[in-house]
């Protein structure tokens, strides 16, 4: 690592440049307060490529918009300017940037959906990754930076219905988002909240019915899958007991579930162990106790 005694002093000058200009694209020959700031920034990039800039200094420079790869940055900024030009044009024609979700423009032979682009800029701003000059440009077209989820339950349900129509289920990841009129709507969080409200007994019966009509599974997806597998294994153990009068299942006896292979012998041993140490509760405990009692009765009748 390279340690410069005057690094904090030069960094303060870089902060001043950023606060004034909104970026850290300093010309190589630029001098400020007797410091060749452009050259210093250039040196930091060179040292970074050689992994000779300490982590804390990288963090500090990132906070003021340091661009480590100029070629990539140049391409990004050029495209950003072209997209912004289209957003500005829309604003001048419509007086707002409430752009329909299917509205797109062609830039460098690529479809760019302006609604989605605006949402990305908003996210970058909230994460502190949008430069000051870009924020100011978006302010001029009426950008709203913080959006509260103001959609009604019925509107959110319609978005869930759209997802169901497209995917055939309501297994929506918790972090799944959709873009509506330039706003990022957390549909995954909403579905998770419906499950939570259902378990708490505070979800209205009509809403329960509507969600179940579009395939709502009230358990977490992983939990539901695990419960399904457990029940299939239990039924297979019960069938084996009824057919053979015992649970002395061969070690190579397998059960196939969703293209996955499971050993019934191992599963039975595991469930008996769980039953003895109190790890089984609720319905699983009840079913396994019934299975063990059935096995005991079979033994007594022999």
N, C-alpha and C positions, 0 to 999 in steps of 0.2 A: 504494500500500500504506500501511496505517496502522501506525505503530510507537509502542507505548506503553512508556515507560521502566520502568513498574512491572509490565509483563506477566509476567515470570518469577515475581514475588512472588505475583500473583494466580493464576497457573497452579499454583503449589505448593499453594495453598489448595484449588484444584479437585481436585488429586491426592488430598489428604487426604479430601475429601468422597467421592470415588470409592472410595477404599480402605475407607472406613467403610460406604458404602451400596451399593456395587456398580453404580452408575449415575451419570449426570450430569444427571438430571432435577431441577434445582435450582429451588425456588420463586423467583419473581421478587423477592420482598422478603427472601429469606434472607440473613442477615449472619453472617460467620464471622471471628473474630479481627479485628473492626473493618472488614472488607471486605464490601461488598455483593456477595456472590458471585453471587446470582441475577441481578442487573442486569448484571454483567460477562459472564456466560454469554449473556444475551440480546443484548448488544452484539456479541459474537463472531459470533452467528448473523446479525445484521443486516449486519455487515461482510462476512461470507462470501458472502451473496447478492449483494453489490456487487463481489465479487472483490477485496476489499481486505484479505484475510488471507494472509500469506505461506505458502508451501508447507510450510516446516518447522513452523510453528505449527499448520497443519491436521493434519499428521502427529501432532504431540504431543497435540492434543485428541482425535484419533481413537483414540489408544492408551488413553484413559481413558473411552471410550464416548460421545463427543460425538454428539448427534443434531442434524443440521442442519435437517431438515424435521420439525417437530413433528406435523403432521397425519398424515403417513405413519407416523411412529413410533407415534402413538396407536393407529391402526388395527392396526398390526402387533402391538403389545403386548396389545391387547384379544383379538385372535384367538389369540395365543400362550397367553394365560391360559385361554381356552376349551379349546384342545387339551390343554394340560397337565392340566386338570381331568379330561379323559377318560383320560389316561395314569395319573393318580393313582387313578382309579376302577378301572382294569384292575389296577393294582398291588395295591390293597386286596383285590380279589377273587381274584387269582392268586398274589400273593407275589413277583412278578417282572414285568419288562417285556419278556420274550421274546415279543413279539407276532407272531402269524402275518402273513405278508406280504399276505394278502388281507383283513385285518381293517380295517374303516374305520368312521368315524362321520360324521354329517352336522352340519356347522357352517355356519350362515348359508347354507343350501341348497347347500352344497358338500361333496363327498366328500373326506374327509381320511384318508389311510392312515397309521395311527399308526406302523407299522413304518418307513415312509419318513421320517416327521417326526422320529423319534428319530435316524435316521441323519444327517439334516440338522443336527440339534443337535450331534451328535458331531463332524461336519466343521467346524462353526462354532467349536466349542471348540478343536479342534486348530489352526485358523487364527487363533486369538486374537480371534475376532469375537463370542463369546458373553459377555454381561455376567455379572458375578460373582453377582448375585442369581438369575439364571436357572440358572446352574450349581449353585448351592446347592439350589435347588428340585428339580433333577433328581437331585442326589446323594441326596435323601431317598427317591427311588423306586428306588434301587439302580442308577443309571446306571453303565455301564462305559465309560470314556472312550477307552481304547486297546485296540484289538482286533488281535491278531495273526492272520494268515491261517492258521488251523489246519485247513483242509480238506485231505483226502487227494486224491491224484491222481484217483481214481475219482469223488470228489464233484465236483471241478472239471470232469472230463470230462462228468458228467451235466448240469452247467450249460451247457457248450458244446453238448451235444446238444439242450438246450432251445432255445438260440439258433438252431441249425441247423434244428430243426423249425419254428421261427417264420419264419426268413428264407431258408431254402433254401441257405445258404452259411455259411462260417466266416470271412468277411472282417470280423473284429471289430476296430473301432478300438482303438488301444493304450490309450486312456483310458476305455474302456467299463467301467462298473461295474454290478453287480446287488446288490440288497438281499436278504440271507438272514437271517432271524431278527434283524432290526435291525442287522445287520452289513453294512458296505460291502465287497463282494468284488470285487477287480480282475480280472475275467475277461479283459479285453483284454491286460493284462500277462501273465497266465498263458499265453494263446495265443502271444504274442510269445516267451515263454521256451521254449515247446515247439519253435518254429521254430529258436531259437538252439541248443537242445540237439540237435536233428536235424542241423544243419549241423556241430556239433562232434562228431557221431558218438557221443553219449552217451545217446540216447533209445532205449529198449528196442524191439525189433522188434514186440512185441505192441502196444505203445502207438502205434507208427507206423501199424500196420495199423488200429487202432481209430479213429484220427484221420482217416486217409484214407477210411474208410468214411462219414464225415460231411462229406466235401468239403474236407479240409484241403489248402491250397496252401502248400507249404513256402517259396516265395518271398514276399517282401513284396508286397502287393497292387499297388502302383504299379510295382514291378519286373516282376511277372508280366504286367501290362497292356502295359508297354513291350516286353517280350520277345515277347509275342503279336503286337504290331503290327510289330515288326522282322521276324519270321519270315514274316508274310503279305507284306510288301513284298519280301522276298528271293525268295519263291516266285513272285511276280508278275514280278520281274526275270528269273528263270530261265525262266519260261514265254515271256516276250517274246523272249529270246535264242534259245530253241529254235524258235520260230515264224518269227523274222525273220533269224536268223543274225548279229545284231548287237545292240548296246545303244544305238543312236541313237534313243532314245525321244523322241517329240514333246514339246515343252514343256508342252502342254496335256493330256497323258495323265495321267489321275487314277485313283487307287485309293481305293475307299470302304471304311472300316473303322469299324464301330460308329457309323454316321451321320456320321463325320468324313471329309473329303476330303484326300488326300495326293498330291503330285506325284511320280510315279515318277522322272522325269528328275532332279529335285533330290535325291531320296533316293540315287540311284545315285552322283551326283557327290560327295555327302557321304560315302558309305561308301568310295569310292575314296580320298578325301582322308584319312579316318581310317586306312585300311589303309597308306598311304604314311608317315604320321607316327607309326605305332605305337599309335594309339588303340584299335584293335580287338584284342581278346584272346579266347582260348578258342574256343568254338564259332563265334562270329561271324567271327572271323579265318579259321578253317578254311573256312567256307562261302564267304566272299568271295574267298579265294584260289582256291577251286575254280571259282567263277564267272568270275574273271579268266582262269584257265587254259583253261577251256572256250571263252571268247571268243577267246583266242589261237589255239587249235586250229582254230576255225571260220575264222579269217582265213587261216591257213596252208593250209587245204584248199580255199580259193577260188581 
